[in-house]
Amino acid sequence: MPVTMLSGRELNQDLGRAKRAAKDGPVIITDRGKPAHVLMSFEEYKRLTTKKKTIGELLAYPGAEDIELPLPDRSELAKPVDLS
């Protein structure tokens, strides 16, 4: 994902360029040479801000007990631990 850097002046002069670049990756907009803002696609914004469900929340859904969960066979056995 390429990152594009534009000054505030460049952004004002060619907003279309910034919008096109944001389709491919974040556009960092600088103010007096320092990063100040980030322009990104709405899809990327949603991906970053959507709260991810925890495994507990997913398992609490109605009907979750009916979902087949294939787990790999465990061939290794637990070894006893000496706690003395």
N, C-alpha and C positions, 0 to 999 in steps of 0.2 A: 504494500500500500504506500504509494508515494506521498510525501508531505510537501506541500507547496507553501512558500513564504511570500507574502505580499505586504508592502507598506500600506498604510492607510490611504496614502495618495494614489497608489496603484489601484487599490480597491475602488476608490471613487471614480477613477478614470476608466476602468474596465470591469464593471461588476459581472458582466457575462463570462469573462475569463475565470473569475473566481468561482462562479457557480459551476462552470464546466469542470474545473479542477476539483471541486468538492465532491463530484460524483466518483472520483478515483481515490480520494483520501482527504485527510484534514487539510484545511488551508489556515495557516497561522498568519494572523494580521498583526503587523508590528506598529507600534506608536513610538516615534523617536528612536527607532532601532531596537526596541525591546518587545518581545512577544506580549500582546495585550488581549487578543481575542482569537477564537477558533471558529471557523465556518466549516460545517460538515453537512452531509446529506441528512434528511429527516430519518431515513431508515437507520443510519448509524447512530443518530441521537436516540431513537427508540431502543435500539439494541443496548446502548450504554446505560439507559435510565430505567429500563424495565426490571422490576425486582424479580430475581430468580427464585423459584420455589425450592424450599428445602425438601429433603427426602421425606421428612415427617409430614409436611403439608401434602405432598403427592400421595403418600400412603393413606392419608385421612379422607381422600375423595371417596364418595359413594361408589361401590363396585370395584374398588382397588383390590379387594381380596380375590377377585375373579381373574385378575391379570396374571398371565403366565410369565414367570420370571426365570428364564433359563440361567442357571449358574454353572460354571465349570466344575468338573469333578476335582476334588482336593485329594491328591495322591500322597501328600506329605502328612505325617502324623506329628502331633505336638510332642515335644520332648519334655520329660519331667525336669523340673527346676529344683535345684538344691537351695533351699532358703535358710540353711543352718549357718 
